[in-house]
Amino acid sequence: MHCGRCGSLLYSVVRDGQFVHVTMGTLVDDPAIRPTAHIFVGSKAPWFTITDELPQYEGHAGVG
């Protein structure tokens, strides 16, 4: 589902409706879960520097 005003992704339903991925930037409250890794760092913007110690993966977590 995309925002009708700006077109940003808000959420997506995946795996035949079993899961919903919510875009973290749309949350109002502080989320109870925290990131455990960075995925798809192989395609991140070259000017963006990851400054934490979380594991980094070129693609999906656990692969490369």
CNS distance restraints for C-alpha pairs under 8 A (distance, minus, plus):
assign (resid   1 and name CA) (resid   9 and name CA) 6.15 0.50 0.50
assign (resid   1 and name CA) (resid  10 and name CA) 5.69 0.50 0.50
assign (resid   1 and name CA) (resid  11 and name CA) 5.43 0.50 0.50
assign (resid   1 and name CA) (resid  12 and name CA) 5.93 0.50 0.50
assign (resid   2 and name CA) (resid   7 and name CA) 5.24 0.50 0.50
assign (resid   2 and name CA) (resid   8 and name CA) 5.36 0.50 0.50
assign (resid   2 and name CA) (resid   9 and name CA) 4.47 0.50 0.50
assign (resid   2 and name CA) (resid  10 and name CA) 5.37 0.50 0.50
assign (resid   2 and name CA) (resid  11 and name CA) 7.27 0.50 0.50
assign (resid   3 and name CA) (resid   7 and name CA) 4.67 0.50 0.50
assign (resid   3 and name CA) (resid   8 and name CA) 5.30 0.50 0.50
assign (resid   3 and name CA) (resid   9 and name CA) 6.44 0.50 0.50
assign (resid   3 and name CA) (resid  10 and name CA) 6.39 0.50 0.50
assign (resid   9 and name CA) (resid  23 and name CA) 6.95 0.50 0.50
assign (resid  10 and name CA) (resid  22 and name CA) 6.28 0.50 0.50
assign (resid  10 and name CA) (resid  23 and name CA) 5.43 0.50 0.50
assign (resid  10 and name CA) (resid  26 and name CA) 6.56 0.50 0.50
assign (resid  11 and name CA) (resid  20 and name CA) 6.75 0.50 0.50
assign (resid  11 and name CA) (resid  21 and name CA) 5.40 0.50 0.50
assign (resid  11 and name CA) (resid  22 and name CA) 4.39 0.50 0.50
assign (resid  11 and name CA) (resid  23 and name CA) 5.70 0.50 0.50
assign (resid  12 and name CA) (resid  20 and name CA) 5.63 0.50 0.50
assign (resid  12 and name CA) (resid  21 and name CA) 5.24 0.50 0.50
assign (resid  12 and name CA) (resid  22 and name CA) 6.75 0.50 0.50
assign (resid  13 and name CA) (resid  17 and name CA) 5.55 0.50 0.50
assign (resid  13 and name CA) (resid  18 and name CA) 7.56 0.50 0.50
assign (resid  13 and name CA) (resid  19 and name CA) 5.92 0.50 0.50
assign (resid  13 and name CA) (resid  20 and name CA) 4.45 0.50 0.50
assign (resid  13 and name CA) (resid  21 and name CA) 6.39 0.50 0.50
assign (resid  14 and name CA) (resid  18 and name CA) 6.49 0.50 0.50
assign (resid  14 and name CA) (resid  19 and name CA) 5.37 0.50 0.50
assign (resid  14 and name CA) (resid  20 and name CA) 6.03 0.50 0.50
assign (resid  14 and name CA) (resid  21 and name CA) 7.39 0.50 0.50
assign (resid  15 and name CA) (resid  19 and name CA) 6.24 0.50 0.50
assign (resid  22 and name CA) (resid  26 and name CA) 7.64 0.50 0.50
assign (resid  23 and name CA) (resid  27 and name CA) 7.55 0.50 0.50
assign (resid  27 and name CA) (resid  31 and name CA) 7.53 0.50 0.50
assign (resid  36 and name CA) (resid  54 and name CA) 6.35 0.50 0.50
assign (resid  36 and name CA) (resid  55 and name CA) 7.48 0.50 0.50
assign (resid  37 and name CA) (resid  54 and name CA) 5.10 0.50 0.50
assign (resid  37 and name CA) (resid  55 and name CA) 4.90 0.50 0.50
assign (resid  37 and name CA) (resid  56 and name CA) 5.90 0.50 0.50
assign (resid  37 and name CA) (resid  57 and name CA) 7.66 0.50 0.50
assign (resid  37 and name CA) (resid  61 and name CA) 7.13 0.50 0.50
assign (resid  38 and name CA) (resid  54 and name CA) 6.75 0.50 0.50
assign (resid  38 and name CA) (resid  55 and name CA) 6.23 0.50 0.50
assign (resid  38 and name CA) (resid  56 and name CA) 4.72 0.50 0.50
assign (resid  38 and name CA) (resid  57 and name CA) 6.16 0.50 0.50
assign (resid  38 and name CA) (resid  61 and name CA) 7.61 0.50 0.50
assign (resid  39 and name CA) (resid  56 and name CA) 6.06 0.50 0.50
assign (resid  39 and name CA) (resid  57 and name CA) 4.89 0.50 0.50
assign (resid  39 and name CA) (resid  58 and name CA) 6.26 0.50 0.50
assign (resid  39 and name CA) (resid  59 and name CA) 5.59 0.50 0.50
assign (resid  39 and name CA) (resid  60 and name CA) 5.63 0.50 0.50
assign (resid  39 and name CA) (resid  61 and name CA) 5.80 0.50 0.50
assign (resid  40 and name CA) (resid  44 and name CA) 6.92 0.50 0.50
assign (resid  40 and name CA) (resid  56 and name CA) 8.00 0.50 0.50
assign (resid  40 and name CA) (resid  57 and name CA) 5.96 0.50 0.50
assign (resid  40 and name CA) (resid  58 and name CA) 4.70 0.50 0.50
assign (resid  40 and name CA) (resid  59 and name CA) 4.24 0.50 0.50
assign (resid  40 and name CA) (resid  60 and name CA) 6.46 0.50 0.50
assign (resid  41 and name CA) (resid  56 and name CA) 6.57 0.50 0.50
assign (resid  41 and name CA) (resid  57 and name CA) 6.01 0.50 0.50
assign (resid  41 and name CA) (resid  58 and name CA) 5.01 0.50 0.50
assign (resid  41 and name CA) (resid  59 and name CA) 7.02 0.50 0.50
assign (resid  42 and name CA) (resid  57 and name CA) 7.57 0.50 0.50
assign (resid  42 and name CA) (resid  58 and name CA) 4.58 0.50 0.50
assign (resid  42 and name CA) (resid  59 and name CA) 7.01 0.50 0.50
assign (resid  43 and name CA) (resid  58 and name CA) 7.64 0.50 0.50
assign (resid  44 and name CA) (resid  48 and name CA) 7.09 0.50 0.50
assign (resid  56 and name CA) (resid  61 and name CA) 7.85 0.50 0.50
assign (resid  57 and name CA) (resid  61 and name CA) 5.76 0.50 0.50
assign (resid  57 and name CA) (resid  62 and name CA) 6.91 0.50 0.50
assign (resid  57 and name CA) (resid  63 and name CA) 6.42 0.50 0.50
assign (resid  57 and name CA) (resid  64 and name CA) 5.48 0.50 0.50
assign (resid  58 and name CA) (resid  63 and name CA) 7.27 0.50 0.50
assign (resid  58 and name CA) (resid  64 and name CA) 5.66 0.50 0.50
assign (resid  59 and name CA) (resid  63 and name CA) 6.34 0.50 0.50
assign (resid  59 and name CA) (resid  64 and name CA) 6.85 0.50 0.50
